[in-house]
Amino acid sequence: MLEELRTERAAIDEAIAVLARLSLGQGKRRGRPPLWMKGLEVKRRGRPPGSKNKPKEE
């Protein structure tokens, strides 16, 4: 049981070290964050699908 806990502790320590390394490598990013990070839906630009140009009435 003790050996199992020691291996589990080693795995947790390794995971903590990896996360610490990742957080140190990333500085502050400049500019607006992408929409997927904000959790908002992406607004599509232009006409909605299926819409067509209406003929001009004279």
PDBQT receptor file of N, H, CA, C and O in Angstrom, charges set to zero:
ATOM      1  N   MET A   1       0.821  -1.189   0.000  1.00  0.00    +0.000 N 
ATOM      2  CA  MET A   1       0.000   0.000   0.000  1.00  0.00    +0.000 C 
ATOM      3  C   MET A   1       0.872   1.264   0.000  1.00  0.00    +0.000 C 
ATOM      4  O   MET A   1       0.589   2.225  -0.715  1.00  0.00    +0.000 OA
ATOM      5  N   LEU A   2       1.933   1.245   0.810  1.00  0.00    +0.000 N 
ATOM      6  H   LEU A   2       2.164   0.464   1.390  1.00  0.00    +0.000 HD
ATOM      7  CA  LEU A   2       2.838   2.403   0.846  1.00  0.00    +0.000 C 
ATOM      8  C   LEU A   2       3.525   2.618  -0.500  1.00  0.00    +0.000 C 
ATOM      9  O   LEU A   2       3.686   3.755  -0.943  1.00  0.00    +0.000 OA
ATOM     10  N   GLU A   3       3.923   1.544  -1.139  1.00  0.00    +0.000 N 
ATOM     11  H   GLU A   3       3.792   0.620  -0.779  1.00  0.00    +0.000 HD
ATOM     12  CA  GLU A   3       4.587   1.668  -2.448  1.00  0.00    +0.000 C 
ATOM     13  C   GLU A   3       3.634   2.267  -3.477  1.00  0.00    +0.000 C 
ATOM     14  O   GLU A   3       4.041   3.077  -4.310  1.00  0.00    +0.000 OA
ATOM     15  N   GLU A   4       2.382   1.871  -3.419  1.00  0.00    +0.000 N 
ATOM     16  H   GLU A   4       2.051   1.213  -2.743  1.00  0.00    +0.000 HD
ATOM     17  CA  GLU A   4       1.380   2.419  -4.339  1.00  0.00    +0.000 C 
ATOM     18  C   GLU A   4       1.199   3.925  -4.109  1.00  0.00    +0.000 C 
ATOM     19  O   GLU A   4       1.095   4.689  -5.069  1.00  0.00    +0.000 OA
ATOM     20  N   LEU A   5       1.161   4.343  -2.864  1.00  0.00    +0.000 N 
ATOM     21  H   LEU A   5       1.245   3.722  -2.085  1.00  0.00    +0.000 HD
ATOM     22  CA  LEU A   5       1.033   5.766  -2.556  1.00  0.00    +0.000 C 
ATOM     23  C   LEU A   5       2.263   6.547  -2.999  1.00  0.00    +0.000 C 
ATOM     24  O   LEU A   5       2.147   7.685  -3.453  1.00  0.00    +0.000 OA
ATOM     25  N   ARG A   6       3.438   5.941  -2.870  1.00  0.00    +0.000 N 
ATOM     26  H   ARG A   6       3.532   5.016  -2.501  1.00  0.00    +0.000 HD
ATOM     27  CA  ARG A   6       4.673   6.620  -3.300  1.00  0.00    +0.000 C 
ATOM     28  C   ARG A   6       4.699   6.815  -4.819  1.00  0.00    +0.000 C 
ATOM     29  O   ARG A   6       5.115   7.866  -5.307  1.00  0.00    +0.000 OA
ATOM     30  N   THR A   7       4.255   5.806  -5.556  1.00  0.00    +0.000 N 
ATOM     31  H   THR A   7       3.917   4.952  -5.160  1.00  0.00    +0.000 HD
ATOM     32  CA  THR A   7       4.230   5.952  -7.021  1.00  0.00    +0.000 C 
ATOM     33  C   THR A   7       3.194   6.994  -7.428  1.00  0.00    +0.000 C 
ATOM     34  O   THR A   7       3.393   7.748  -8.381  1.00  0.00    +0.000 OA
ATOM     35  N   GLU A   8       2.083   7.023  -6.691  1.00  0.00    +0.000 N 
ATOM     36  H   GLU A   8       1.921   6.410  -5.917  1.00  0.00    +0.000 HD
ATOM     37  CA  GLU A   8       1.054   8.027  -6.980  1.00  0.00    +0.000 C 
ATOM     38  C   GLU A   8       1.586   9.436  -6.690  1.00  0.00    +0.000 C 
ATOM     39  O   GLU A   8       1.328  10.371  -7.448  1.00  0.00    +0.000 OA
ATOM     40  N   ARG A   9       2.326   9.576  -5.591  1.00  0.00    +0.000 N 
ATOM     41  H   ARG A   9       2.535   8.817  -4.975  1.00  0.00    +0.000 HD
ATOM     42  CA  ARG A   9       2.915  10.870  -5.247  1.00  0.00    +0.000 C 
ATOM     43  C   ARG A   9       3.930  11.295  -6.297  1.00  0.00    +0.000 C 
ATOM     44  O   ARG A   9       4.002  12.474  -6.646  1.00  0.00    +0.000 OA
ATOM     45  N   ALA A  10       4.715  10.352  -6.806  1.00  0.00    +0.000 N 
ATOM     46  H   ALA A  10       4.657   9.394  -6.523  1.00  0.00    +0.000 HD
ATOM     47  CA  ALA A  10       5.697  10.672  -7.845  1.00  0.00    +0.000 C 
ATOM     48  C   ALA A  10       4.997  11.154  -9.114  1.00  0.00    +0.000 C 
ATOM     49  O   ALA A  10       5.460  12.095  -9.759  1.00  0.00    +0.000 OA
ATOM     50  N   ALA A  11       3.890  10.519  -9.473  1.00  0.00    +0.000 N 
ATOM     51  H   ALA A  11       3.513   9.755  -8.949  1.00  0.00    +0.000 HD
ATOM     52  CA  ALA A  11       3.144  10.929 -10.665  1.00  0.00    +0.000 C 
ATOM     53  C   ALA A  11       2.563  12.328 -10.474  1.00  0.00    +0.000 C 
ATOM     54  O   ALA A  11       2.569  13.140 -11.399  1.00  0.00    +0.000 OA
ATOM     55  N   ILE A  12       2.061  12.604  -9.274  1.00  0.00    +0.000 N 
ATOM     56  H   ILE A  12       2.056  11.944  -8.522  1.00  0.00    +0.000 HD
ATOM     57  CA  ILE A  12       1.496  13.933  -9.001  1.00  0.00    +0.000 C 
ATOM     58  C   ILE A  12       2.590  14.992  -9.036  1.00  0.00    +0.000 C 
ATOM     59  O   ILE A  12       2.392  16.073  -9.592  1.00  0.00    +0.000 OA
ATOM     60  N   ASP A  13       3.748  14.686  -8.442  1.00  0.00    +0.000 N 
ATOM     61  H   ASP A  13       3.908  13.809  -7.990  1.00  0.00    +0.000 HD
ATOM     62  CA  ASP A  13       4.870  15.639  -8.468  1.00  0.00    +0.000 C 
ATOM     63  C   ASP A  13       5.317  15.934  -9.896  1.00  0.00    +0.000 C 
ATOM     64  O   ASP A  13       5.631  17.074 -10.237  1.00  0.00    +0.000 OA
ATOM     65  N   GLU A  14       5.341  14.895 -10.721  1.00  0.00    +0.000 N 
ATOM     66  H   GLU A  14       5.086  13.969 -10.443  1.00  0.00    +0.000 HD
ATOM     67  CA  GLU A  14       5.733  15.083 -12.118  1.00  0.00    +0.000 C 
ATOM     68  C   GLU A  14       4.718  15.953 -12.853  1.00  0.00    +0.000 C 
ATOM     69  O   GLU A  14       5.099  16.816 -13.643  1.00  0.00    +0.000 OA
ATOM     70  N   ALA A  15       3.435  15.732 -12.600  1.00  0.00    +0.000 N 
ATOM     71  H   ALA A  15       3.125  15.030 -11.959  1.00  0.00    +0.000 HD
ATOM     72  CA  ALA A  15       2.386  16.541 -13.239  1.00  0.00    +0.000 C 
ATOM     73  C   ALA A  15       2.488  18.000 -12.802  1.00  0.00    +0.000 C 
ATOM     74  O   ALA A  15       2.313  18.906 -13.618  1.00  0.00    +0.000 OA
ATOM     75  N   ILE A  16       2.768  18.231 -11.530  1.00  0.00    +0.000 N 
ATOM     76  H   ILE A  16       2.910  17.496 -10.868  1.00  0.00    +0.000 HD
ATOM     77  CA  ILE A  16       2.926  19.599 -11.031  1.00  0.00    +0.000 C 
ATOM     78  C   ILE A  16       4.113  20.278 -11.699  1.00  0.00    +0.000 C 
ATOM     79  O   ILE A  16       4.035  21.450 -12.066  1.00  0.00    +0.000 OA
ATOM     80  N   ALA A  17       5.214  19.544 -11.858  1.00  0.00    +0.000 N 
ATOM     81  H   ALA A  17       5.278  18.591 -11.560  1.00  0.00    +0.000 HD
ATOM     82  CA  ALA A  17       6.395  20.112 -12.500  1.00  0.00    +0.000 C 
ATOM     83  C   ALA A  17       6.111  20.481 -13.954  1.00  0.00    +0.000 C 
ATOM     84  O   ALA A  17       6.553  21.529 -14.424  1.00  0.00    +0.000 OA
ATOM     85  N   VAL A  18       5.385  19.637 -14.662  1.00  0.00    +0.000 N 
ATOM     86  H   VAL A  18       5.025  18.786 -14.281  1.00  0.00    +0.000 HD
ATOM     87  CA  VAL A  18       5.043  19.916 -16.064  1.00  0.00    +0.000 C 
ATOM     88  C   VAL A  18       4.166  21.159 -16.157  1.00  0.00    +0.000 C 
ATOM     89  O   VAL A  18       4.387  22.020 -17.008  1.00  0.00    +0.000 OA
ATOM     90  N   LEU A  19       3.168  21.249 -15.277  1.00  0.00    +0.000 N 
ATOM     91  H   LEU A  19       2.989  20.550 -14.585  1.00  0.00    +0.000 HD
ATOM     92  CA  LEU A  19       2.285  22.417 -15.306  1.00  0.00    +0.000 C 
ATOM     93  C   LEU A  19       3.035  23.694 -14.943  1.00  0.00    +0.000 C 
ATOM     94  O   LEU A  19       2.776  24.748 -15.523  1.00  0.00    +0.000 OA
ATOM     95  N   ALA A  20       3.947  23.612 -14.003  1.00  0.00    +0.000 N 
ATOM     96  H   ALA A  20       4.158  22.756 -13.532  1.00  0.00    +0.000 HD
ATOM     97  CA  ALA A  20       4.739  24.788 -13.633  1.00  0.00    +0.000 C 
ATOM     98  C   ALA A  20       5.608  25.233 -14.799  1.00  0.00    +0.000 C 
ATOM     99  O   ALA A  20       5.747  26.430 -15.053  1.00  0.00    +0.000 OA
ATOM    100  N   ARG A  21       6.193  24.272 -15.508  1.00  0.00    +0.000 N 
ATOM    101  H   ARG A  21       6.080  23.300 -15.302  1.00  0.00    +0.000 HD
ATOM    102  CA  ARG A  21       7.024  24.604 -16.670  1.00  0.00    +0.000 C 
ATOM    103  C   ARG A  21       6.197  25.257 -17.764  1.00  0.00    +0.000 C 
ATOM    104  O   ARG A  21       6.644  26.208 -18.405  1.00  0.00    +0.000 OA
ATOM    105  N   LEU A  22       4.996  24.746 -17.976  1.00  0.00    +0.000 N 
ATOM    106  H   LEU A  22       4.633  23.973 -17.456  1.00  0.00    +0.000 HD
ATOM    107  CA  LEU A  22       4.120  25.329 -19.003  1.00  0.00    +0.000 C 
ATOM    108  C   LEU A  22       3.717  26.753 -18.639  1.00  0.00    +0.000 C 
ATOM    109  O   LEU A  22       3.689  27.629 -19.503  1.00  0.00    +0.000 OA
ATOM    110  N   SER A  23       3.408  26.988 -17.386  1.00  0.00    +0.000 N 
ATOM    111  H   SER A  23       3.430  26.276 -16.684  1.00  0.00    +0.000 HD
ATOM    112  CA  SER A  23       2.966  28.328 -17.000  1.00  0.00    +0.000 C 
ATOM    113  C   SER A  23       4.103  29.336 -17.071  1.00  0.00    +0.000 C 
ATOM    114  O   SER A  23       3.862  30.511 -17.347  1.00  0.00    +0.000 OA
ATOM    115  N   LEU A  24       5.327  28.909 -16.830  1.00  0.00    +0.000 N 
ATOM    116  H   LEU A  24       5.523  27.954 -16.605  1.00  0.00    +0.000 HD
ATOM    117  CA  LEU A  24       6.463  29.829 -16.919  1.00  0.00    +0.000 C 
ATOM    118  C   LEU A  24       6.791  30.193 -18.359  1.00  0.00    +0.000 C 
ATOM    119  O   LEU A  24       7.245  31.305 -18.630  1.00  0.00    +0.000 OA
ATOM    120  N   GLY A  25       6.566  29.272 -19.280  1.00  0.00    +0.000 N 
ATOM    121  H   GLY A  25       6.196  28.369 -19.060  1.00  0.00    +0.000 HD
ATOM    122  CA  GLY A  25       6.929  29.502 -20.668  1.00  0.00    +0.000 C 
ATOM    123  C   GLY A  25       6.002  30.450 -21.400  1.00  0.00    +0.000 C 
ATOM    124  O   GLY A  25       6.347  30.952 -22.470  1.00  0.00    +0.000 OA
ATOM    125  N   GLN A  26       4.835  30.701 -20.842  1.00  0.00    +0.000 N 
ATOM    126  H   GLN A  26       4.555  30.294 -19.973  1.00  0.00    +0.000 HD
ATOM    127  CA  GLN A  26       3.869  31.542 -21.540  1.00  0.00    +0.000 C 
ATOM    128  C   GLN A  26       3.813  32.914 -20.885  1.00  0.00    +0.000 C 
ATOM    129  O   GLN A  26       3.386  33.055 -19.739  1.00  0.00    +0.000 OA
ATOM    130  N   GLY A  27       4.253  33.928 -21.637  1.00  0.00    +0.000 N 
ATOM    131  H   GLY A  27       4.600  33.813 -22.568  1.00  0.00    +0.000 HD
ATOM    132  CA  GLY A  27       4.148  35.289 -21.148  1.00  0.00    +0.000 C 
ATOM    133  C   GLY A  27       2.773  35.839 -21.476  1.00  0.00    +0.000 C 
ATOM    134  O   GLY A  27       1.932  35.143 -22.045  1.00  0.00    +0.000 OA
ATOM    135  N   LYS A  28       2.553  37.079 -21.117  1.00  0.00    +0.000 N 
ATOM    136  H   LYS A  28       3.236  37.645 -20.655  1.00  0.00    +0.000 HD
ATOM    137  CA  LYS A  28       1.266  37.694 -21.451  1.00  0.00    +0.000 C 
ATOM    138  C   LYS A  28       1.177  37.890 -22.945  1.00  0.00    +0.000 C 
ATOM    139  O   LYS A  28       2.126  38.338 -23.589  1.00  0.00    +0.000 OA
ATOM    140  N   ARG A  29       0.029  37.550 -23.485  1.00  0.00    +0.000 N 
ATOM    141  H   ARG A  29      -0.742  37.186 -22.962  1.00  0.00    +0.000 HD
ATOM    142  CA  ARG A  29      -0.181  37.721 -24.923  1.00  0.00    +0.000 C 
ATOM    143  C   ARG A  29      -0.760  39.091 -25.166  1.00  0.00    +0.000 C 
ATOM    144  O   ARG A  29      -1.517  39.616 -24.349  1.00  0.00    +0.000 OA
ATOM    145  N   ARG A  30      -0.404  39.659 -26.279  1.00  0.00    +0.000 N 
ATOM    146  H   ARG A  30       0.211  39.233 -26.943  1.00  0.00    +0.000 HD
ATOM    147  CA  ARG A  30      -0.927  40.973 -26.640  1.00  0.00    +0.000 C 
ATOM    148  C   ARG A  30      -2.128  40.802 -27.540  1.00  0.00    +0.000 C 
ATOM    149  O   ARG A  30      -2.236  39.822 -28.276  1.00  0.00    +0.000 OA
ATOM    150  N   GLY A  31      -3.024  41.760 -27.475  1.00  0.00    +0.000 N 
ATOM    151  H   GLY A  31      -2.936  42.556 -26.877  1.00  0.00    +0.000 HD
ATOM    152  CA  GLY A  31      -4.167  41.767 -28.373  1.00  0.00    +0.000 C 
ATOM    153  C   GLY A  31      -5.391  41.100 -27.777  1.00  0.00    +0.000 C 
ATOM    154  O   GLY A  31      -5.394  40.660 -26.627  1.00  0.00    +0.000 OA
ATOM    155  N   ARG A  32      -6.414  41.040 -28.583  1.00  0.00    +0.000 N 
ATOM    156  H   ARG A  32      -6.412  41.397 -29.517  1.00  0.00    +0.000 HD
ATOM    157  CA  ARG A  32      -7.692  40.486 -28.157  1.00  0.00    +0.000 C 
ATOM    158  C   ARG A  32      -7.613  38.961 -28.128  1.00  0.00    +0.000 C 
ATOM    159  O   ARG A  32      -7.068  38.355 -29.051  1.00  0.00    +0.000 OA
ATOM    160  N   PRO A  33      -8.148  38.337 -27.086  1.00  0.00    +0.000 N 
ATOM    161  CA  PRO A  33      -8.137  36.867 -27.059  1.00  0.00    +0.000 C 
ATOM    162  C   PRO A  33      -9.110  36.307 -28.088  1.00  0.00    +0.000 C 
ATOM    163  O   PRO A  33     -10.094  36.963 -28.429  1.00  0.00    +0.000 OA
ATOM    164  N   PRO A  34      -8.850  35.108 -28.585  1.00  0.00    +0.000 N 
ATOM    165  CA  PRO A  34      -9.767  34.516 -29.553  1.00  0.00    +0.000 C 
ATOM    166  C   PRO A  34     -11.139  34.281 -28.931  1.00  0.00    +0.000 C 
ATOM    167  O   PRO A  34     -11.264  34.138 -27.715  1.00  0.00    +0.000 OA
ATOM    168  N   LEU A  35     -12.167  34.244 -29.779  1.00  0.00    +0.000 N 
ATOM    169  H   LEU A  35     -12.066  34.360 -30.767  1.00  0.00    +0.000 HD
ATOM    170  CA  LEU A  35     -13.531  34.085 -29.294  1.00  0.00    +0.000 C 
ATOM    171  C   LEU A  35     -13.734  32.755 -28.580  1.00  0.00    +0.000 C 
ATOM    172  O   LEU A  35     -14.531  32.673 -27.644  1.00  0.00    +0.000 OA
ATOM    173  N   TRP A  36     -13.027  31.714 -29.005  1.00  0.00    +0.000 N 
ATOM    174  H   TRP A  36     -12.380  31.780 -29.765  1.00  0.00    +0.000 HD
ATOM    175  CA  TRP A  36     -13.234  30.421 -28.363  1.00  0.00    +0.000 C 
ATOM    176  C   TRP A  36     -12.753  30.445 -26.921  1.00  0.00    +0.000 C 
ATOM    177  O   TRP A  36     -13.209  29.641 -26.108  1.00  0.00    +0.000 OA
ATOM    178  N   MET A  37     -11.831  31.360 -26.585  1.00  0.00    +0.000 N 
ATOM    179  H   MET A  37     -11.461  32.014 -27.245  1.00  0.00    +0.000 HD
ATOM    180  CA  MET A  37     -11.377  31.463 -25.206  1.00  0.00    +0.000 C 
ATOM    181  C   MET A  37     -12.400  32.209 -24.353  1.00  0.00    +0.000 C 
ATOM    182  O   MET A  37     -12.492  31.977 -23.148  1.00  0.00    +0.000 OA
ATOM    183  N   LYS A  38     -13.163  33.096 -24.970  1.00  0.00    +0.000 N 
ATOM    184  H   LYS A  38     -13.088  33.284 -25.950  1.00  0.00    +0.000 HD
ATOM    185  CA  LYS A  38     -14.178  33.844 -24.234  1.00  0.00    +0.000 C 
ATOM    186  C   LYS A  38     -15.429  33.008 -24.005  1.00  0.00    +0.000 C 
ATOM    187  O   LYS A  38     -16.221  33.313 -23.113  1.00  0.00    +0.000 OA
ATOM    188  N   GLY A  39     -15.617  31.963 -24.793  1.00  0.00    +0.000 N 
ATOM    189  H   GLY A  39     -14.974  31.715 -25.518  1.00  0.00    +0.000 HD
ATOM    190  CA  GLY A  39     -16.811  31.139 -24.661  1.00  0.00    +0.000 C 
ATOM    191  C   GLY A  39     -18.006  31.710 -25.394  1.00  0.00    +0.000 C 
ATOM    192  O   GLY A  39     -19.140  31.311 -25.130  1.00  0.00    +0.000 OA
ATOM    193  N   LEU A  40     -17.774  32.639 -26.312  1.00  0.00    +0.000 N 
ATOM    194  H   LEU A  40     -16.853  32.963 -26.527  1.00  0.00    +0.000 HD
ATOM    195  CA  LEU A  40     -18.871  33.230 -27.081  1.00  0.00    +0.000 C 
ATOM    196  C   LEU A  40     -19.007  32.528 -28.424  1.00  0.00    +0.000 C 
ATOM    197  O   LEU A  40     -18.065  31.917 -28.929  1.00  0.00    +0.000 OA
ATOM    198  N   GLU A  41     -20.182  32.632 -28.974  1.00  0.00    +0.000 N 
ATOM    199  H   GLU A  41     -20.947  33.128 -28.563  1.00  0.00    +0.000 HD
ATOM    200  CA  GLU A  41     -20.382  32.071 -30.304  1.00  0.00    +0.000 C 
ATOM    201  C   GLU A  41     -19.713  32.975 -31.328  1.00  0.00    +0.000 C 
ATOM    202  O   GLU A  41     -19.680  34.196 -31.172  1.00  0.00    +0.000 OA
ATOM    203  N   VAL A  42     -19.184  32.362 -32.368  1.00  0.00    +0.000 N 
ATOM    204  H   VAL A  42     -19.210  31.371 -32.494  1.00  0.00    +0.000 HD
ATOM    205  CA  VAL A  42     -18.534  33.127 -33.416  1.00  0.00    +0.000 C 
ATOM    206  C   VAL A  42     -19.601  33.732 -34.313  1.00  0.00    +0.000 C 
ATOM    207  O   VAL A  42     -20.454  33.017 -34.839  1.00  0.00    +0.000 OA
ATOM    208  N   LYS A  43     -19.556  35.055 -34.488  1.00  0.00    +0.000 N 
ATOM    209  H   LYS A  43     -18.864  35.636 -34.060  1.00  0.00    +0.000 HD
ATOM    210  CA  LYS A  43     -20.511  35.708 -35.376  1.00  0.00    +0.000 C 
ATOM    211  C   LYS A  43     -20.006  35.574 -36.798  1.00  0.00    +0.000 C 
ATOM    212  O   LYS A  43     -18.842  35.848 -37.090  1.00  0.00    +0.000 OA
ATOM    213  N   ARG A  44     -20.888  35.155 -37.665  1.00  0.00    +0.000 N 
ATOM    214  H   ARG A  44     -21.834  34.933 -37.428  1.00  0.00    +0.000 HD
ATOM    215  CA  ARG A  44     -20.512  35.017 -39.072  1.00  0.00    +0.000 C 
ATOM    216  C   ARG A  44     -20.783  36.331 -39.775  1.00  0.00    +0.000 C 
ATOM    217  O   ARG A  44     -21.768  37.014 -39.495  1.00  0.00    +0.000 OA
ATOM    218  N   ARG A  45     -19.897  36.673 -40.687  1.00  0.00    +0.000 N 
ATOM    219  H   ARG A  45     -19.096  36.119 -40.915  1.00  0.00    +0.000 HD
ATOM    220  CA  ARG A  45     -20.061  37.914 -41.427  1.00  0.00    +0.000 C 
ATOM    221  C   ARG A  45     -20.711  37.629 -42.770  1.00  0.00    +0.000 C 
ATOM    222  O   ARG A  45     -20.616  36.522 -43.299  1.00  0.00    +0.000 OA
ATOM    223  N   GLY A  46     -21.372  38.643 -43.316  1.00  0.00    +0.000 N 
ATOM    224  H   GLY A  46     -21.449  39.543 -42.887  1.00  0.00    +0.000 HD
ATOM    225  CA  GLY A  46     -21.967  38.513 -44.645  1.00  0.00    +0.000 C 
ATOM    226  C   GLY A  46     -23.388  37.992 -44.596  1.00  0.00    +0.000 C 
ATOM    227  O   GLY A  46     -24.035  37.989 -43.549  1.00  0.00    +0.000 OA
ATOM    228  N   ARG A  47     -23.851  37.557 -45.739  1.00  0.00    +0.000 N 
ATOM    229  H   ARG A  47     -23.325  37.560 -46.589  1.00  0.00    +0.000 HD
ATOM    230  CA  ARG A  47     -25.223  37.071 -45.850  1.00  0.00    +0.000 C 
ATOM    231  C   ARG A  47     -25.370  35.704 -45.207  1.00  0.00    +0.000 C 
ATOM    232  O   ARG A  47     -24.430  34.910 -45.182  1.00  0.00    +0.000 OA
ATOM    233  N   PRO A  48     -26.563  35.438 -44.687  1.00  0.00    +0.000 N 
ATOM    234  CA  PRO A  48     -26.799  34.097 -44.157  1.00  0.00    +0.000 C 
ATOM    235  C   PRO A  48     -26.850  33.086 -45.290  1.00  0.00    +0.000 C 
ATOM    236  O   PRO A  48     -27.185  33.447 -46.418  1.00  0.00    +0.000 OA
ATOM    237  N   PRO A  49     -26.527  31.835 -45.019  1.00  0.00    +0.000 N 
ATOM    238  CA  PRO A  49     -26.551  30.838 -46.094  1.00  0.00    +0.000 C 
ATOM    239  C   PRO A  49     -27.956  30.684 -46.674  1.00  0.00    +0.000 C 
ATOM    240  O   PRO A  49     -28.946  30.667 -45.942  1.00  0.00    +0.000 OA
ATOM    241  N   GLY A  50     -28.024  30.572 -47.990  1.00  0.00    +0.000 N 
ATOM    242  H   GLY A  50     -27.220  30.585 -48.584  1.00  0.00    +0.000 HD
ATOM    243  CA  GLY A  50     -29.309  30.384 -48.660  1.00  0.00    +0.000 C 
ATOM    244  C   GLY A  50     -29.951  31.651 -49.160  1.00  0.00    +0.000 C 
ATOM    245  O   GLY A  50     -30.907  31.593 -49.932  1.00  0.00    +0.000 OA
ATOM    246  N   SER A  51     -29.443  32.814 -48.733  1.00  0.00    +0.000 N 
ATOM    247  H   SER A  51     -28.666  32.861 -48.105  1.00  0.00    +0.000 HD
ATOM    248  CA  SER A  51     -30.038  34.060 -49.215  1.00  0.00    +0.000 C 
ATOM    249  C   SER A  51     -29.432  34.400 -50.578  1.00  0.00    +0.000 C 
ATOM    250  O   SER A  51     -28.256  34.143 -50.834  1.00  0.00    +0.000 OA
ATOM    251  N   LYS A  52     -30.261  34.982 -51.442  1.00  0.00    +0.000 N 
ATOM    252  H   LYS A  52     -31.216  35.191 -51.234  1.00  0.00    +0.000 HD
ATOM    253  CA  LYS A  52     -29.797  35.347 -52.777  1.00  0.00    +0.000 C 
ATOM    254  C   LYS A  52     -30.116  36.810 -53.033  1.00  0.00    +0.000 C 
ATOM    255  O   LYS A  52     -30.905  37.417 -52.309  1.00  0.00    +0.000 OA
ATOM    256  N   ASN A  53     -29.504  37.368 -54.054  1.00  0.00    +0.000 N 
ATOM    257  H   ASN A  53     -28.863  36.875 -54.642  1.00  0.00    +0.000 HD
ATOM    258  CA  ASN A  53     -29.813  38.742 -54.441  1.00  0.00    +0.000 C 
ATOM    259  C   ASN A  53     -31.241  38.809 -54.982  1.00  0.00    +0.000 C 
ATOM    260  O   ASN A  53     -31.641  38.002 -55.821  1.00  0.00    +0.000 OA
ATOM    261  N   LYS A  54     -31.989  39.774 -54.493  1.00  0.00    +0.000 N 
ATOM    262  H   LYS A  54     -31.664  40.429 -53.811  1.00  0.00    +0.000 HD
ATOM    263  CA  LYS A  54     -33.343  39.964 -55.022  1.00  0.00    +0.000 C 
ATOM    264  C   LYS A  54     -33.258  40.766 -56.315  1.00  0.00    +0.000 C 
ATOM    265  O   LYS A  54     -32.466  41.704 -56.406  1.00  0.00    +0.000 OA
ATOM    266  N   PRO A  55     -34.057  40.414 -57.311  1.00  0.00    +0.000 N 
ATOM    267  CA  PRO A  55     -34.034  41.190 -58.570  1.00  0.00    +0.000 C 
ATOM    268  C   PRO A  55     -34.562  42.594 -58.316  1.00  0.00    +0.000 C 
ATOM    269  O   PRO A  55     -35.478  42.797 -57.519  1.00  0.00    +0.000 OA
ATOM    270  N   LYS A  56     -33.965  43.562 -59.012  1.00  0.00    +0.000 N 
ATOM    271  H   LYS A  56     -33.222  43.398 -59.660  1.00  0.00    +0.000 HD
ATOM    272  CA  LYS A  56     -34.395  44.953 -58.854  1.00  0.00    +0.000 C 
ATOM    273  C   LYS A  56     -35.755  45.157 -59.492  1.00  0.00    +0.000 C 
ATOM    274  O   LYS A  56     -36.019  44.657 -60.585  1.00  0.00    +0.000 OA
ATOM    275  N   GLU A  57     -36.623  45.901 -58.799  1.00  0.00    +0.000 N 
ATOM    276  H   GLU A  57     -36.408  46.308 -57.911  1.00  0.00    +0.000 HD
ATOM    277  CA  GLU A  57     -37.930  46.222 -59.367  1.00  0.00    +0.000 C 
ATOM    278  C   GLU A  57     -37.817  47.553 -60.097  1.00  0.00    +0.000 C 
ATOM    279  O   GLU A  57     -37.302  48.526 -59.548  1.00  0.00    +0.000 OA
ATOM    280  N   GLU A  58     -38.299  47.594 -61.334  1.00  0.00    +0.000 N 
ATOM    281  H   GLU A  58     -38.718  46.803 -61.781  1.00  0.00    +0.000 HD
ATOM    282  CA  GLU A  58     -38.195  48.834 -62.126  1.00  0.00    +0.000 C 
ATOM    283  C   GLU A  58     -39.505  49.525 -62.225  1.00  0.00    +0.000 C 
ATOM    284  O   GLU A  58     -39.601  50.580 -62.852  1.00  0.00    +0.000 OA
TER     285      GLU A  58
